[in-house]
Amino acid sequence: MIVEVPTRVNSFGFVVAGLAVAVMFVALRDQSRPEPSVAEMKSSFSQFLSKLEMKSISEAKFRAFEKHSCNRSDQLSGHICRFTYSTDLAADQLSFLPTHGTVSGTFFLDHDGHAMFETVIG
């Protein structure tokens, strides 16, 4: 005796299995994204300062740069990191940020896998 299972049930099972695989892929991909190193943070924050300012700054040099913490962001693709910096730039060269301070911001990987700084938070 052959029992025929409705096609709709089989299709539903494939959809559920496909969604489960997609969720696992995204979860594993996010876990494999390491937090940025101090060197990556310095470089990307320097590029951020250079692009932010209206005056020409080739690249900010830091007298000090200390990473305090990084936490993976659930809402954003990347990490929110807190750090302290001190530049050798003159105070009148920066219009938006002071020449030294402690801030938090979002670091994410670009399409080439390089760490990029995006947003200053406090």
PyMOL commands that set and color helices and strands:
alter all, ss='L'
color gray80, all
select helices_A, chain A and resi 7-31+38-52+91-93
alter helices_A, ss='H'
color red, helices_A
select strands_A, chain A and resi 62-72+79-87+100-109+115-121
alter strands_A, ss='S'
color yellow, strands_A
deselect
rebuild
show_as cartoon
